[in-house]
Amino acid sequence: MIPVAAGQQTPVYYRPGATGRMLGAIGPTPPRWPGLVWMRITSVITTALIAWALFAVLITILD
């Protein structure tokens, strides 16, 4: 909640969540992206698993 006196204005900043299932953030200053760390971690893990699988396939083919 952002307190504002009657007749006054204040800027309000909003950022949506990183995915549709994550909640957004609102405040008087620009908030950080909710869920961005989670998205980065899952992207790194997914990329590592795909690279590992491709490496395993390549080793199997060359063996």
N, C-alpha and C positions, 0 to 999 in steps of 0.2 A: 504494500500500500504506500502510495506517495502522497503525503499531506500537501494540500494546496489551499490557500485562503480564498475566500469568495472574491471573484473578479480578477484573480491572478492566473497566469499561465506558467507552465513548466514543461520543458521537453521530456518526453518519455521514450525510452529506447526498448525495442523488442527484438529478440533473436529467436527464431524457431529452433526446435531440436534438430539434431543431425539426421534423424530419420523420422518418419511419420508417427512412430510409436513413442518417441521421447517428448517430454514436455518442453516448452519454450521457457525463456527467461525474460523478465521485464524489470526495468528499474530506471532510476534517474541518471545513471551513467551507462554507457554501452556494456552489457554483460558479455561474459565469455560464451562460446558456443556450447550449449548443453549436449553432452554425448560425443564430443569430438575426440576425446581421448579414447573412448571405447571404439569408435570407428577406426582410429589409427591402429590400435592394438589388433583388432580383428582382421584388418587389411594386411598387416605384417604377417600374422599367423597363417592366413589363407595363402598369401604369396609364397611363404616358406614351404607349406605343404605341397603346393602345386610344383614348385621347383624340385622338391625332393622326389615327388612321383615321376616327373620327367627324367630326372637323373637316374632313377631306378630302372625305368624303361630303357633308357639309353645304354646302361650297363648290361642289361639283359640282352639287348639286341647285339651288342658288340662281343658278348661272351661266347 
